[in-house]
Amino acid sequence: MKGFLIFRSSRLRLPLLLCLASVAPLLLCLVAARASAAEPPTSPPPSTRLVYAPGRLVPIPASIAHEAGDMVDSRIVPDLRWIAQRWPIYVTDGYSGPLPNGEHVGCDECHAHGSDHYNGLAVDIVPAEPSSTCDSHWAAITELALWAEPLQNEPVPPFRWVGYEGDAGHGCGNHLHLSWNHAPAAQFTLAEWVEVFPVGPALGEAPRGKRKAPKKPAGPAGGLDQQLTGGVSSHGSGPSPGGGFYD
């Protein structure tokens, strides 16, 4: 009887070991994916710096989900890539204006006068999963907005203006606007300097560094005329069905 139990136990153990061996690679993949996934930070950027190196308009990298053809100032790409690694975002618009070859990119005549979109230093963001209503898909976008602007109308550097809840034509179910601080610049030109946050593993862990605040552009920060309403639908661009404009 004892020999039968040992034999029976061995027969049961072999299929179990084979099963574990077959799922081991999958478990390793899941663990690796979990370890490589970047967690959203719990505090704003600890420090910022001014980039005086000349910028240029570049296509948004494929690693950042975006509307086909969207472009931004090259100096904010590292920040934008860092954000995309931590929040599931989809960029619906970046630079809006003419190119040297005469072509036009971005949403034509959608943005307020003086918008940072005209300098390539603003992006409009919606959830990676399409949704035109304020539902669970927008939770990450709301978290991102609060990270960039914990208090209404008090964006943390390097952000110049954050358009979301409380801003006409923005918010959950519409879109999030982020723009970066920069030197005064004429419409459709690149700024002399741009403020960015250094990307790295220590971001969000050190105390905020002090910096000298240079002169910022006068006029709108790319915001929306408060008399206008409407916005961008998920994964789309252009004037809203109601005829309004977004920044």
C-alpha positions in Angstrom: 0.0 0.0 0.0 2.8 2.4 0.9 4.6 1.6 -2.4 1.3 2.3 -4.3 1.0 5.7 -2.6 4.6 6.7 -3.5 4.0 5.6 -7.1 0.7 7.5 -7.2 2.3 10.6 -5.7 5.1 10.5 -8.3 2.6 10.2 -11.1 0.8 13.3 -9.8 3.9 15.3 -9.2 5.3 14.9 -12.8 2.3 16.6 -14.6 2.4 19.4 -11.9 6.1 20.0 -12.6 5.5 20.0 -16.3 2.7 22.5 -15.9 4.8 24.8 -13.8 7.6 24.6 -16.3 5.3 25.6 -19.1 3.9 28.7 -17.4 7.3 29.9 -15.9 8.2 31.9 -18.9 4.9 33.7 -18.8 5.2 34.5 -15.2 8.7 35.8 -15.8 7.4 38.1 -18.5 4.6 39.4 -16.3 7.1 40.1 -13.5 9.5 41.8 -15.9 6.7 44.0 -17.4 5.5 45.0 -14.0 9.1 45.9 -12.9 9.7 47.9 -16.1 6.4 49.9 -15.9 7.1 53.4 -14.7 4.9 54.4 -11.7 3.3 57.9 -11.8 5.2 60.3 -9.4 3.6 61.4 -6.2 5.1 64.9 -6.2 5.8 67.6 -8.9 9.2 67.9 -10.6 11.8 68.6 -7.9 13.8 70.9 -10.1 13.8 72.5 -13.5 16.4 74.0 -15.9 16.4 76.4 -18.8 17.5 75.0 -22.1 19.1 77.7 -24.3 20.2 75.3 -27.0 18.4 76.1 -30.2 15.2 74.0 -30.7 13.6 72.8 -33.8 10.2 71.5 -34.8 10.2 67.7 -34.8 7.6 65.0 -35.2 6.4 63.6 -31.9 8.2 60.2 -31.5 6.3 57.0 -32.1 6.8 56.1 -28.4 4.3 58.8 -27.5 0.8 58.0 -28.8 -0.3 61.0 -30.9 -2.4 62.2 -33.9 -0.6 61.6 -37.1 1.6 64.5 -38.2 1.8 66.2 -34.7 5.0 68.1 -34.1 6.5 70.0 -31.1 9.6 71.9 -30.1 12.4 69.3 -29.8 13.3 70.6 -26.3 10.1 69.3 -24.7 10.3 65.9 -26.2 12.2 64.3 -23.2 9.6 65.7 -20.8 6.7 64.5 -23.0 8.3 61.0 -23.4 8.7 60.8 -19.6 5.1 61.7 -19.1 3.9 59.2 -21.6 5.8 56.4 -19.8 3.8 57.1 -16.7 0.3 58.1 -17.8 -1.6 56.5 -20.7 -1.9 59.7 -22.9 -2.8 60.4 -26.5 -1.6 63.8 -27.9 -4.2 65.3 -30.2 -2.3 68.5 -31.1 1.1 70.0 -30.7 2.6 72.8 -32.9 -0.1 74.5 -34.9 1.1 76.7 -37.8 3.1 76.9 -41.0 6.3 75.0 -41.8 9.2 76.4 -43.8 8.1 74.3 -46.8 4.7 76.1 -46.8 2.7 73.2 -45.4 0.6 73.6 -42.3 0.5 71.2 -39.3 -1.8 71.1 -36.3 -5.3 72.2 -36.0 -5.8 75.3 -38.2 -7.5 78.3 -36.5 -8.4 76.2 -33.4 -6.3 77.9 -30.8 -6.6 81.2 -29.0 -4.5 84.1 -30.1 -1.1 83.9 -28.3 -1.4 80.2 -27.7 1.8 78.3 -27.0 0.7 75.9 -29.7 2.0 78.5 -32.1 5.5 78.0 -30.7 5.4 74.3 -30.5 5.5 74.4 -26.7 2.0 73.1 -25.9 0.2 69.8 -26.3 -3.5 68.8 -26.0 -4.0 65.4 -24.3 -6.8 62.9 -24.0 -6.8 59.3 -22.7 -5.0 56.6 -24.7 -8.3 54.7 -24.7 -10.9 56.9 -26.6 -13.7 58.4 -24.5 -15.6 61.6 -25.0 -17.4 61.3 -21.7 -15.9 61.8 -18.2 -15.5 58.2 -17.2 -12.8 55.9 -15.8 -10.6 56.4 -18.8 -10.0 59.9 -17.7 -8.7 59.0 -14.2 -5.1 59.0 -15.3 -5.5 62.3 -17.2 -7.0 63.9 -14.1 -4.1 62.6 -12.1 -1.6 64.1 -14.6 -3.4 67.4 -14.5 -3.2 67.5 -10.7 0.5 66.6 -10.8 1.1 69.6 -13.1 -1.2 71.9 -11.3 -2.1 70.9 -7.7 -4.0 74.1 -7.2 -6.2 75.9 -9.7 -4.3 78.5 -11.7 -1.0 77.7 -9.9 0.9 75.4 -12.3 4.2 74.1 -11.1 7.3 74.8 -13.1 8.1 74.1 -15.8 4.5 74.3 -16.9 3.2 77.7 -17.9 -0.5 76.9 -18.2 -2.5 73.8 -17.4 -6.0 73.8 -18.9 -8.4 71.3 -17.3 -11.2 71.4 -14.8 -12.4 74.9 -14.2 -11.1 76.1 -17.5 -13.6 76.7 -20.3 -13.4 74.2 -23.1 -11.1 71.9 -21.1 -11.5 69.2 -18.5 -12.5 65.6 -18.0 -14.3 64.4 -21.1 -12.8 67.2 -23.2 -9.0 67.5 -23.1 -6.0 68.5 -21.0 -3.7 71.3 -22.1 -0.1 71.5 -21.0 2.3 74.2 -22.0 5.9 74.9 -21.0 7.5 78.1 -19.7 9.6 79.8 -22.4 11.1 83.1 -23.5 8.9 85.7 -25.2 8.5 84.6 -28.9 6.5 85.8 -31.8 3.8 83.6 -33.3 5.2 80.7 -35.4 8.7 81.2 -34.1 10.8 79.2 -31.6 11.6 80.6 -28.2 15.2 81.5 -27.2 14.9 79.3 -24.1 12.5 76.7 -22.7 12.1 75.5 -19.2 12.0 71.8 -18.7 12.3 69.2 -15.9 15.4 66.9 -16.0 14.2 63.4 -16.6 15.7 60.6 -14.4 15.1 58.1 -11.7 15.3 60.6 -8.9 12.6 62.8 -10.3 10.0 63.5 -7.6 12.3 62.4 -4.8 14.4 65.5 -4.1 13.3 68.9 -2.7 12.4 71.5 -5.3 15.4 73.5 -6.5 15.5 77.2 -6.4 15.8 79.0 -9.8 15.9 82.5 -11.1 12.7 83.3 -12.9 13.5 84.9 -16.2 11.0 87.1 -18.0 8.1 85.2 -19.3 6.0 86.0 -22.4 3.2 88.6 -21.9 -0.3 87.9 -22.9 -2.2 84.6 -22.9 -0.4 81.4 -21.9 -2.2 79.5 -24.7 -5.5 79.5 -22.8 -8.9 79.7 -24.2 -11.0 82.9 -24.6 -13.4 82.5 -21.7 -16.3 83.4 -24.0 -15.7 80.4 -26.2 -16.7 76.9 -25.4 -16.1 73.5 -26.9 -13.0 71.5 -27.3 -11.4 68.5 -28.9 -13.0 65.1 -29.0 -11.0 62.1 -28.1 -8.5 61.3 -30.7 -9.6 64.1 -33.0 -8.7 67.6 -33.7 -10.5 70.7 -35.0 -13.2 73.0 -33.8 -15.8 71.3 -31.6 -19.3 70.5 -33.0 -20.5 73.5 -31.1 -18.3 75.8 -33.0 -16.0 76.6 -30.2 -12.2 76.6 -30.1 -9.7 75.1 -27.8 -6.3 76.4 -26.8 
